[in-house]
Amino acid sequence: MVEAVRRQYRAYAGFVTTPQFFDDSPTQFVRVAPPGVGIIQRVNHIDEYRYTLDDRARNFGVLEESAVCLGRSYCQVIGQVGTNWVHCTGTSPTDIERICADISAKAGAPFVMAGQAIVDGLREIGAETVTIANGYFRPDWSAGINAYLEAAGFRVLWAGNIIDQGLIADHDEMLRHEAATLWDYPDDMMFAAAVDAHARAPQADAIVQTGAGMRMVRVLDMVESHTGTPLVASDGALYWRMLKHLGLPAAPGNGHLLSTLG
């Protein structure tokens, strides 16, 4: 008779995270997931990383390497943090679906990219039109992800970052804030950015927030209660897609999309 194998965790999740950034996603995922989920993280190692789209494009292959390492470490789902990786090499949503399927096969576990998770989340709730809070995104980052969402079939009614919204004076002030806080934007600014995006196009089916550096899960419920509109954010959408692969529900109080898991 074969003895039953004891597993320490009910599920095993891995994160591929941004170089040279203290990414809160693994810690936050544990709070969103039900008790008993274990996590492991692999920070992409890229020397002289400057956060540009060119940096991402030149190092796109590192994602596969990291995912395979996590898959071999028994992860049952692997989430990639960083919205702009999906378009940095000029790829379309169809291209990314194929790339994710290929990496998933090599890693032996589903590989989820944050930018594509936003697309999947919007499709899940049946959204057709969106208003986009691009957060701290630089102009080329915003242009890339907004075009990616349009290529996925969504109509963008409005889009802008926190400078466009008047929440930060200019690019230099934004850089100072990021340096001082390690990209930890305060809840009141995240809330204001999402609410302002809704006010710019209140008829939109959903509010989208595109930057994983803003921890929107902390304010999802507040924004949705205030606006009456679903908010599909980079972090929340990624966690939703990962938990969906694991067949697990999310903890309550984390917005409409995550509540669809049961």
SEVODO-500444 format. One line per field, with one value per residue (C-alpha): x, y, z. Coordinates in steps of 0.02 Angstrom, whole numbers, plus 50000, padded with zeros to 5 digits. Layout:
<atoms>
east <- X; ...
north <- Y; ...
up <- Z; ...
</atoms>
This chain:
<atoms>
east <- 50000; 50066; 50060; 49973; 50093; 50077; 50080; 50125; 50014; 49845; 49916; 50085; 50103; 50255; 50290; 50409; 50444; 50525; 50714; 50776; 50606; 50537; 50379; 50236; 50138; 50185; 50144; 49982; 49932; 49939; 49814; 49697; 49709; 49623; 49726; 49852; 49924; 50113; 50214; 50388; 50463; 50597; 50660; 50718; 50904; 50948; 51104; 51085; 50895; 50817; 50632; 50622; 50521; 50685; 50753; 50601; 50609; 50794; 50766; 50597; 50673; 50712; 50527; 50533; 50691; 50612; 50449; 50536; 50635; 50474; 50386; 50528; 50505; 50330; 50229; 50055; 50031; 50156; 50112; 50220; 50212; 50235; 50097; 50203; 50294; 50147; 50176; 50361; 50412; 50262; 50160; 49970; 49851; 49844; 50034; 50040; 49910; 50022; 50180; 50099; 50039; 50215; 50296; 50163; 50204; 50391; 50364; 50235; 50116; 50003; 50101; 50000; 50059; 49986; 49944; 49848; 49761; 49682; 49614; 49550; 49471; 49380; 49314; 49258; 49145; 49084; 49158; 49166; 49213; 49345; 49417; 49599; 49696; 49876; 49944; 50130; 50155; 50273; 50197; 50267; 50211; 50035; 50028; 50084; 49963; 49817; 49845; 49859; 49687; 49616; 49692; 49602; 49438; 49400; 49351; 49450; 49342; 49475; 49652; 49778; 49909; 49921; 50005; 49862; 49743; 49829; 49876; 50063; 50133; 50257; 50376; 50513; 50395; 50341; 50521; 50555; 50402; 50451; 50629; 50572; 50438; 50505; 50355; 50230; 50091; 49970; 49793; 49714; 49806; 49763; 49581; 49580; 49658; 49530; 49383; 49444; 49459; 49279; 49224; 49307; 49202; 49063; 48977; 49123; 49086; 49243; 49385; 49557; 49715; 49873; 50022; 50070; 50173; 50009; 49937; 49756; 49689; 49697; 49563; 49464; 49308; 49311; 49325; 49187; 49072; 49103; 49083; 48966; 49084; 49200; 49385; 49501; 49675; 49842; 49870; 49691; 49672; 49834; 49781; 49609; 49683; 49806; 49672; 49558; 49693; 49710; 49521; 49518; 49409; 49475; 49456; 49304; 49323; 49439; 49325; 49203; 49321; 49397; 49224; 49175; 49285; 49154
north <- 50000; 50172; 50295; 50462; 50604; 50752; 50920; 51072; 51189; 51170; 51255; 51315; 51480; 51565; 51745; 51811; 51990; 52148; 52174; 52295; 52322; 52266; 52188; 52173; 52053; 51890; 51963; 52036; 51875; 51780; 51904; 51888; 51699; 51580; 51514; 51379; 51441; 51441; 51560; 51573; 51719; 51736; 51911; 51927; 51964; 52096; 52204; 52390; 52376; 52548; 52505; 52553; 52459; 52422; 52341; 52228; 52187; 52141; 52028; 51953; 51778; 51795; 51770; 51593; 51552; 51614; 51523; 51358; 51375; 51402; 51259; 51143; 51204; 51127; 51285; 51248; 51421; 51558; 51743; 51872; 52047; 52198; 52252; 52318; 52156; 52099; 52234; 52279; 52175; 52228; 52074; 52068; 51983; 51834; 51825; 51832; 51694; 51584; 51634; 51600; 51430; 51388; 51444; 51352; 51190; 51212; 51258; 51123; 51250; 51389; 51549; 51710; 51881; 52031; 52130; 51984; 51953; 52126; 52072; 51908; 51997; 52122; 51980; 51888; 52032; 52065; 52240; 52319; 52499; 52556; 52711; 52691; 52756; 52737; 52782; 52824; 52760; 52854; 52907; 52760; 52635; 52707; 52710; 52529; 52453; 52560; 52502; 52323; 52337; 52410; 52265; 52148; 52225; 52352; 52532; 52657; 52807; 52898; 52866; 52966; 52954; 53043; 53193; 53209; 53196; 53334; 53218; 53243; 53406; 53337; 53196; 53258; 53259; 53083; 53023; 53101; 53018; 52847; 52863; 52913; 52779; 52633; 52656; 52638; 52755; 52803; 52736; 52908; 52941; 52770; 52795; 52970; 52911; 52774; 52884; 53023; 52901; 52851; 53033; 53064; 52928; 52874; 52775; 52652; 52471; 52458; 52559; 52490; 52526; 52475; 52490; 52346; 52469; 52536; 52410; 52435; 52284; 52394; 52511; 52403; 52391; 52577; 52629; 52513; 52567; 52749; 52733; 52584; 52522; 52369; 52408; 52287; 52324; 52248; 52169; 52111; 52039; 51940; 51867; 51825; 51731; 51636; 51585; 51534; 51416; 51345; 51325; 51428; 51574; 51743; 51819; 51935; 52122; 52127; 52192; 52124; 52024; 51924; 51894; 51799; 51656; 51611
up <- 50000; 49955; 50099; 50073; 50039; 50156; 50068; 50171; 50068; 49987; 49832; 49770; 49678; 49602; 49552; 49420; 49474; 49411; 49426; 49558; 49637; 49806; 49737; 49860; 49749; 49838; 50009; 49945; 49857; 50022; 50094; 49944; 49930; 50051; 50198; 50159; 49994; 49984; 49875; 49804; 49709; 49576; 49539; 49359; 49363; 49233; 49257; 49226; 49216; 49186; 49175; 48991; 48861; 48771; 48930; 48935; 48750; 48755; 48905; 48862; 48862; 49047; 49083; 49016; 49113; 49274; 49242; 49208; 49370; 49467; 49379; 49427; 49605; 49606; 49576; 49511; 49438; 49395; 49388; 49300; 49375; 49263; 49144; 49001; 48962; 48855; 48722; 48739; 48587; 48483; 48525; 48513; 48636; 48517; 48516; 48706; 48723; 48615; 48710; 48878; 48818; 48759; 48923; 49023; 48931; 48964; 49147; 49179; 49257; 49192; 49159; 49179; 49121; 49212; 49054; 48980; 49147; 49128; 48958; 49028; 49177; 49067; 48961; 49116; 49170; 48993; 48975; 48804; 48845; 48970; 49051; 49098; 49247; 49188; 49360; 49358; 49180; 49066; 48898; 48798; 48931; 48927; 48737; 48728; 48853; 48794; 48615; 48678; 48761; 48601; 48502; 48622; 48567; 48702; 48661; 48763; 48808; 48908; 48970; 49071; 49206; 49374; 49293; 49168; 49316; 49414; 49558; 49530; 49462; 49336; 49293; 49410; 49558; 49514; 49510; 49680; 49754; 49685; 49749; 49923; 49942; 49838; 49722; 49863; 49810; 49950; 49955; 49937; 49774; 49703; 49750; 49675; 49511; 49485; 49534; 49419; 49273; 49303; 49309; 49140; 49058; 49177; 49040; 49027; 49072; 49178; 49253; 49211; 49311; 49221; 49339; 49454; 49558; 49626; 49748; 49696; 49790; 49944; 49872; 49750; 49858; 49900; 49718; 49662; 49803; 49759; 49570; 49549; 49413; 49414; 49429; 49339; 49405; 49360; 49530; 49561; 49386; 49404; 49571; 49500; 49353; 49463; 49589; 49445; 49383; 49559; 49575; 49734; 49794; 49848; 50020; 50026; 50011; 49861; 49723; 49597; 49485; 49626; 49699; 49541; 49601; 49731
</atoms>
